[in-house]
Amino acid sequence: MNRVLPVPGGQGERFSQVTAMRKPTLFLPAIGILVILFGSPARAFHQGTYTPRVPADQLEEIQEIESPFETSAEHIEAGRKIFFGKGMCVSCHLLTGKGKFLPGHAPRNFTDKKWQDARTDGELMWVLRNGSPGTGMPRHVGVAITEEEGWNVIQFIRTFRGR
């Protein structure tokens, strides 16, 4: 069965409906091939949720670093303001701290108790200073926020544990 589709200028073009239906059928496998080709290297580089981002030769030293600030309501509130404000953390980690889905690697889910228990404040500061290799997480300390603001954000991130 053929049908006529109008085109600018009043002329029509005949084509079979079978041909029209084949185009989406070819398009979907092509997208799948692109995801396999370009998605795999990102997954291979990013090893997993609980894998430290700090290079192995620095990990022990970085894990021993503690915040220079005592945990307090004032620091948590200051961190909340940075998280939702100029730090722009909320744009990827969302209001809930669970992170939004992104191709390749979703932002960290701060409500994950296992992740919260596994990562030290020193490791979190390292990521704020250097970004997170294999993910879309850029460096923030020294670019968008100060080191003190980074420590405050870490205190606020800790409040998401188990939510």
Helices and strands as residue ranges (DSSP letters): E 2-6, E 12-16, H 17-45, H 56-63, H 73-84, H 90-93, H 113-118, H 121-130, H 147-158
